[in-house]
């Protein structure tokens, strides 16, 4: 008698399923699954920003909202994205956001070079973008890139539980002890 194992069937289905992908320079890149630490950092950062933004002119979304970087023909799913004012979307389905103000990527060893390289190069071409933040999933560290001129960015590094990352463009603060509250480092 063969016993049908629903868990195994689910796992096999997930393995064969198409996943969301990003696109840049003619290359399709499948998105990898996230660690529990990554998911917790994204969730706690989203909650922290959402509470501060309230029902004002800016709104934060998780990685279900795709961002379009037209100048470099890129489509990306950042971990978090904030836009302010009227949301501008592409006409294709699903639509992509054209006017992000803040993009946050939670980066691990496997994604770090892509987040710092291809993605940041592409994100810098989006005129509305004011802040790009890379939050480490492996240590209590965040790098904050702030646009100071059309082609100049200032980097500030935040480390440790007492650090508070200030995002002036949207009037929000991210205390590292809050966004890392449920993360244990090896």
N, C-alpha and C positions, 0 to 999 in steps of 0.2 A: 504494500500500500504506500503510495506517494503522498506525503503531507505537504500541502501548499503553505509555504512560509511567506506571509505578507511582507514581513520586514525585508527579506532577501529580494522579493519582487520589487519592492519600492527602491531599494539600493541599486538594483540593476537598471531600473527605469531611469533613475536620476543620473546614472553614469552615461546612459545613452542619450539623455535629453539634451536639446540645444540650450545653451546658456547665453546670457547677455554677452555681447562683445563690444569692444571699442574699435574705432577705426581711425587710422592715421597713415597718410602717405601710401595709400593703396594696400595697407596691411591690416588684416582683421586679427584682433587679439582677444581671445576668450578670457573672460574674467575669472579669476581663481576664487575659490571659496575663502571665507575669512575665519580667522581664529576667534575663540571666545573673547579674548582680550580686545581684539580689533572691534568686535561687535559691541562690547561694553563701552569702549571709548567713543565710538560713533554715537551710540544711544545717549550716553551721558552728556556729550557735547551738544547734541541736538536738543535735549531737554534744557540745558543751561542757556543756550541761545534763544530757544523758543520762549522761555520765561521772560527773558530780558526784552525781546522784540515785541511780545504781547500782540496786540492788534494794531500795531503801528504801520508805517509805510513799507517796512521790510518783512520778508518772510523766509524761513529756512526750510529746506527740503532735504530728504535723505537721498541715497544713491539710486532711487527709482526715477529721478529726473535727469535726463540726458542733457548735456551741454554741447552746443555746436560752436566750434572755433572755425569760422568761415575762411579766414585768410590762409590757414594751413590745411584746410579740408579735413578737419578732425571732428570726431564725435566721441565724447567721453562721459563716463558715469562717475563723477566725483563722489566721495563718501558723503559730503555735505556741501550744499550750495545755498547762498543767500542772494536774493535779488531785492531791489527796492523800486518802488513806484509801479508802473505798469509792466506786467510780464510780457516780454516779447518772445514769441515762439515761431519756429519754422512751420511751414504748412504741411510737411510730410507727417505720416503716421508711423510710430508715435512721434509727437512733436518734440523738438529740442529747444532748450532755453538759449536765447541769443544774448541776454544782458545780465550775466551774473555779476555781482559786486564783490562777493567773497567766495572763495573755493577752499575747502578743507579736504585734505587727503590724509587718511591714517595709514601710515606706511610701515611695512615690515621689510625684513632683509630681501625677500623675493621681489618686492615691488619698488624698492627704494630708488634704484637707478632710473627706472621709467618715470617715477613721480618727479624726480629732480631734473631729468633730461627732457625726453620727448614731451611729456605732459606740460611741464612748466614752460618750455619753449612755445608750445602751442597756446597755452593759456595767456601768455604775455601778449599775444596778438589780439585779444579781445579788449576793445576800447573801454568797456564799462568796468572791467575787473580792477579793483583797488587793492585787494589783499589775497595772497595765496599762502596757505598755512599747511605745513607738513608736520603732523603729529606722529611721533614714533610709537609703535605698538610694543617695542622692545625695551624702552627706557622712558623715564619721565622727562621727556624732552620735546620741545616744539620749536620749529623754525618758522618765523613769520616774515614773509616778504611783502613789503608795502611799496606801492607805486608812488614815486616821488616826482616823476616826470614821465612823459610818454614812453621813453625808452630807458628809464633808470628805476631800479628797485633797491630798496634798503632792506637788508636782512638783520633780524634780531633773533637771538637764540634765548629760549627760556628753559630753565632746568630746575628740577626739585620741587618739593611740595609747597614752598613759599612763593613760587613764581606765579605771576598773574599776567596773562597775555591780554593786552588791550587792543581792541579792534575799533579804532577811532571812527572809521568810515561808517560804521553802523551803531556806534555808541554802546558796544558790548565788551564785557570782560570775561575771560576764561581762566579761572583759577585752576592750575594744574591739579591741585589736590582734589578738586571736584570731578574733573574729567577722567582722572585715574583712580577714583575712590575704590572701585571694585576690581582693580587689576593687581595681580600678584606677579612680580618679576622673578624669574628663575635665578 
